[in-house]
Amino acid sequence: MALVTGGAGALGAATGLRLARAGSRVVLVDVDGDGAERAAERITAQTSLPVIGRKADVTAEADVERLIAEIAAEHGRLDQLVNAAGRNARGGFAEMREDWDQVVAVNLWGPALLCHAAADLMGRHGGAIVNIGSRTWLSGGPAAYAASKAGLVGLTRALAVELGPRGITVNAVAPSMVITPFTRRDRSDAEFAAIVERHEAMSAVPGLASAEDVANAVAFLASPEARFITGEVLHVAGGAQLAPRP
Ligand SMILES: NC(=O)c1ccc[n+]([C@@H]2O[C@H](COP(=O)([O-])OP(=O)(O)OC[C@H]3O[C@@H](n4cnc5c(N)ncnc54)[C@H](O)[C@@H]3O)[C@@H](O)[C@H]2O)c1
């Protein structure tokens, strides 16, 4: 049984599809419950597998606990948890205040709540947690976003140590820019073209990452093939996590 947050989003839905194709029963969860249901229906249409869409806010402890209790009651187990729900704030550091709390709540507190609520159910038989970070944890970026994603790496490493004895691995996947609503939102065509060009120039491997590139990395870390890998950050960044070319 796999639970993917941010399941209405581009990377969450691509990951849900990839995990379903690998044989997992998948629940997609999103604060946009209708979007999660639509994404689940699309995957079911593509795979003939019964994927479920559910509404939950990952920052609301009651939502998260209800969700895990429902999975325990309906399925009796949870093998894979992917924390893909995310939020960005692109403004400068100087004018930031509310944004900071919201970004950190979704990107860091949400995964912490999910991991906390899921650990007992997963610990009955072992499992894999994969947190979707970002290249910016290492290279920097918008302050609240980069700080939340660096915090997520800290959480990943701490929980890898704490949950390992219960048979649970905890890893992160850190993508560079993928063209999704997340990166397209609130940008003019010219701004977007400039940002794409800048990211392509930072990448050693030509081009940008795709949602499928990210989903493949998540699926590996969530699979039995990665059973002895924990506490790692797997960059899906074409080398953009290294120094940009001079
Ligand atoms: N697209 C990129 O370039 C890129 C690069 C690096 C990392 N990431 C990370 O990948 C993840 C997915 O990004 P995406 O491109 O698919 O974005 P997206 O905007 O398509 O999807 C994000 C999803 O998270 C959901 N969400 C937001 N707040 C939530 C909450 N409180 N509870 C539940 N769901 C909530 C949104 O409704 C949305 O469906 C994010 O964590 C993002 O930081 C994206």
The ligand as a Gaussian input file, in Angstrom:
#p B3LYP/6-31G(d) Opt

LIG

0 1
 N        8.444000      21.254000     -10.140000
 C        9.678000      21.475000      -9.772000
 O       10.484000      22.086000     -10.484000
 C       10.183000      20.971000      -8.444000
 C       11.579000      20.961000      -8.236000
 C       12.069000      20.516000      -7.018000
 C       11.200000      20.076000      -6.051000
 N        9.854000      20.100000      -6.260000
 C        8.992000      19.619000      -5.195000
 O        8.183000      18.570000      -5.692000
 C        6.945000      18.538000      -4.999000
 C        5.801000      18.519000      -6.006000
 O        5.921000      19.625000      -6.876000
 P        5.038000      19.759000      -8.216000
 O        5.902000      20.388000      -9.227000
 O        4.345000      18.468000      -8.483000
 O        3.998000      20.881000      -7.728000
 P        2.409000      20.951000      -7.921000
 O        2.055000      22.361000      -7.533000
 O        1.997000      20.423000      -9.246000
 O        1.903000      19.953000      -6.781000
 C        1.984000      20.237000      -5.408000
 C        0.711000      19.703000      -4.778000
 O        0.793000      19.880000      -3.343000
 C       -0.512000      20.159000      -2.916000
 N       -0.516000      20.785000      -1.592000
 C       -0.111000      22.048000      -1.286000
 N       -0.329000      22.276000       0.020000
 C       -0.881000      21.141000       0.547000
 C       -1.344000      20.774000       1.838000
 N       -1.290000      21.632000       2.862000
 N       -1.830000      19.529000       2.017000
 C       -1.905000      18.663000       0.971000
 N       -1.508000      18.957000      -0.275000
 C       -0.998000      20.190000      -0.486000
 C       -1.084000      21.092000      -3.986000
 O       -2.501000      21.173000      -3.937000
 C       -0.546000      20.459000      -5.254000
 O       -1.477000      19.558000      -5.828000
 C        6.947000      19.756000      -4.074000
 O        7.320000      19.328000      -2.787000
 C        8.022000      20.653000      -4.662000
 O        8.626000      21.461000      -3.687000
 C        9.326000      20.531000      -7.450000

